[in-house]
Amino acid sequence: MKLIKEFTLWLIFILVVIAALTGFYALRPLPIAQLPFEFSLKQGSSLKSAARQMKQADVLPNDWLFVLLARGLGKATQIKPGNYQIEESTNPLQLLDMISKGRVEQSEITIVEGFTFGQLRQNLNSTSTLRHDTVALADDQILQRIGASEKQAEGLFFPDTYNFASGSSDLSVLKRAYQLMQRHLQENWAKRDPNLPFSTPYEALILASIVEKETGQAVDRPMIAGVFINRLNKKMLLQTDPTVIYGMGEKFDGNLRKRDLLTDTPYNTYTRSGLTPTPIALPGLASIQAALHPAKTNALYFVARGDGSSYFSSTLAEHNNAVNKYQIK
């Protein structure tokens, strides 16, 4: 009986110590180097996976203690994926509250695939929960502020939904979107198909943006990319209308005319060979993957069917017949 009492007392003592240490851990500020700090949790992340991601991102110094805290508070199954931002000194308990409630207590903004950078800026400016630090800045100044090395902003920001605390700077959102685009681009560039007709990730981004603007149905993306790859390999003009429209800027009134196709600009792929100088829009991940893993095809042409899908042809004669069928009324 005496041994049982001693064991019980020791067990209580150990539990009290564990509780005290857990409480100390839960309330101690995280050693985050610089605020604000951004991190992401992937879709489908378990508690262990989320804790591991946060440790790798230097949010947590220790992942297993965080797992114990979450399980002890019954929040092991409440982890929400998304892009998060820590604005002020935060302890593990506050962090757990943030990621278990997800977007419920955060504002969000969605960057849409196919947006131009101008449209993205308009979207940022119209989001009332953001602090608008970019309003008076030129595009190149924005790139400098977020640490981008590129000279042109078009195409550099990944389309996604971003969570943020109300009052956060729009520069912070842009920096996160830029870094996420760089990560996706570099990861997919490393796994690209061999013998593609471009030599840098930025050139792949340019083609991905064209694929994004030309795609009506997602299933057609690899084929559209395959057509452009074939044309580049054969030194053929890309002859894609969205690039012409982009080059026209505010002059475009909604109707593309023959004279527009003949008017030379740096973005007119009817008058200039190769890729455009910059992307023409923000491509999503599917378009980046299509540009780097195009369909193996002999097709050199495609035309919109009118239902969002495209008809692909290997010869000019077949293409002209398709144009007569689908385009000419």
Protein Blocks (a to p, Z undefined) as FASTA:
>chain_A
ZZmmmmmmmmmmmmmmmmmmmmmmmmpccfdfbacddddddehiafklmmmmmmmnomaf
bfklmmmmmmmnopmmmcccdddddfbdcdfklmmmmmmnmmmlpccddddehiafklmm
mmmmmmmkbccfklmpcfklmmmmnopabfbfghpaccddddddehiafklmmmmmmmmm
mmmmmmmmmmgcehiabfbfklmmmmmmmmmmmpmbfklmmmmmmmmmmmmmnopafkia
klmmmmnmmmpgoiacfklmmmccfklmklbgcjdfbdcbdcdfklmmmmmmccddfbfb
dcdehnopacddfbfklmmmmmmmmmmZZ
